[in-house]
Amino acid sequence: MLNHKGTKTIKTSRLLLRPFIAEDAKQMYDNWASDPEVTRFLTWQPHKSAEETRGLLENWVKNYDNPAYYNWVMTLDGICIGNVSIVRMSDHNEVMEFGYCMGSRWWKMGLMSEAVSAVTDYLFTEVNANRLVIRHVAANPASGRVARKCGFTYEGTERSGWNLPGCRLPDGKYHNIAVNSLLRSEWERRKNPRKLTLETERLLLRPITAADAEDAHRYAGDPEVTQYMMFGGSPDLRATQNFVLDCERMWALENQRDWEFGITLKENGELIGACDFCLEEGGVELGWVLAKAHWKKGYAAEAARVMIDHVFAHSDYNRIFARCDAANYGSWRVMEKIGMTREAVFRKIRPSGNDEYVYAILREEWEGC
């Protein structure tokens, strides 16, 4: 059962989350409740006056005596900028669902993710929630990015799930709803992530995290480095941030299938690239990418070898493979250096229009090395 504690004040690095008071009405009205851009994908219409907002807040304030009521105002430097609340819950199933909105002047600053993350910690730590849910209109990707940044996993889409008063579609009034969730077990693993690291003579391979975004963008955003990659590179820092957040989330999954490592130099800790191994139907697939300044130093082969050793030594998989653009001479030469054999050529299937090479090494070949 949920252990209700009510709307306690929460501090983050930039925000103070606290219960509303009736005197917040003018700021709430001015900063977001009257803005149709803010309410476009919400279940309520923009307020027509500050008096309407004050009437709502007076009702909200009455609910704070109820320990099962959760509704925070987000304040930044004393200014009310938005709202985070729990809109649905199940005591028996220990499930709680978020609702949130914020004034458009404060969008794209990471403030909503900061608030939702802080409330998430509170609900798992003190209220004993087991599953948290974020549902949002599928046409509102910004809300989905908040969910992803906070470690939530996209589960699926409820078709024609909401009939919203503020956002009519040209061909109808029903919106598809994206459903995201975060389990207590996943949250605990994010707080205490797996410590799997792989070492070579010169390298340390360790889990890549959100804190690596700027360093990772130095190679992920370099067109010369990514010209042959399937993902095509990161067009901007935000894209790289989203990628490393996904990597961090993968490390927290109970049934992990993809292990993304940052390749760092032992001598100074510099992040010089990334590599991964991923469970696929045909075996375990390897991948790697290195910053241009560290090409032709044997680092990619060194990282790939230690991943091969780890997979064969700690699993029953019989085949490890890798793929690359046929024009990427450096990559397929690495595959040959680490003992892989070219198995196939798939013609003209890469994003570049080039052929694709597939290389693999079998367990018996690895054991015979």
C-alpha positions, 0 to 999 in steps of 0.5 A, a space after each residue: 500500500 502507498 504510505 501517503 505523506 502529502 505535498 511536502 516541500 522539495 528543494 532542487 538545485 534551482 527550484 523550490 517545490 511547495 504547496 500552493 497558496 491562494 496568493 499564487 493566483 496572479 502569478 499562476 494566471 499570468 505565467 501559465 494558466 492563461 496561455 493557450 500555448 501551455 494548455 494546448 495539450 492539457 485537459 483544461 481550457 486557458 483561464 479567463 481571469 485571475 479570479 478564476 485561477 484564485 477560485 481554483 487555488 482556494 479549492 486546491 489549498 483545502 485539499 492539503 490536509 489530505 495526506 493523499 493529495 500531491 500538488 506542487 507549485 514550481 518556483 524559481 527565484 521566488 517566481 511561480 513558473 509551473 505545476 507538478 501533481 499526481 492526477 491518479 493513483 491506486 493504493 492497492 497497486 502502488 501506482 501514481 500518475 503524474 501531471 505537469 505544466 509550465 510557463 512557456 518562458 521557462 521551456 527548454 531549460 531542463 526545469 520540468 525534468 528537474 522537478 519531475 525527477 525530484 518528485 519521483 525520488 520523493 514518491 519512491 523514497 517516502 510514499 512507497 510507490 512501485 510504478 509511476 506513470 506519465 501519459 501525454 498526447 502523442 503529438 506533444 513530444 516535449 512532454 515525452 522528452 521529460 519522461 525519457 530524461 527522468 528514466 521512464 520507458 515508453 510502453 505504448 500508445 492508447 489510440 484515440 485516448 483523449 478528447 481535449 477541449 483545447 486542441 481539436 484535430 483537423 480530422 477529429 477531436 480524439 488524440 492518441 496518448 503515449 504511455 510511459 512508466 518507471 518502476 521502483 526496481 528501475 529507479 533503484 538501479 539508476 540510483 545504484 547502477 551496475 558497475 560493470 567495467 572492462 579494462 585493457 592495458 590502455 583503456 577503461 570501458 565503463 557505463 556511459 551516463 548523462 554526464 558524458 553528453 558534452 564529451 560524447 558530442 565531440 565525436 557524435 557530432 563530427 560528420 567525418 566520424 559518423 559518415 558511415 554510421 547507421 544513426 547518421 550522427 547527432 545534429 546537435 547537443 540535445 540529440 546527443 543528450 537524449 542518446 546518452 540518457 537512453 544509454 543510462 536508462 538501458 543500464 537500469 533495465 531489469 532485462 538489459 539487452 544493450 550495454 553501451 560503454 564509454 571508452 576512456 583512457 586510463 592515463 587521464 580518464 578522457 572519453 575518446 569514444 563509445 562501444 557496445 554489445 547488444 543481444 540480437 537473434 543472430 548472436 551478440 552484435 558489437 559496435 564502436 565509434 572513436 573521436 578522430 584524434 584517436 584513430 589509427 592507435 589500435 584503440 578500437 581493436 583493443 576495446 572490441 577484443 575485451 568485449 569479445 572476451 567478456 561475452 564469451 567468458 560470461 555467456 553461452 552465446 556462440 557467435 559475435 558479429 559486427 557490421 559496417 559500411 563497405 567504404 569504411 575501411 578502418 572499421 572492417 580492418 578492425 574486425 579482421 584484426 580481432 579475428 573476425 571473418 567476413 561472412 556476407 556482403 549485403 548490396 546497397 543497403 546502407 544509408 550511404 547507398 553502399 554495400 554492407 559487410 558482415 563479420 563474425 567470430 565463433 566461440 570455437 575460433 575464440 577458444 582456439 586463439 
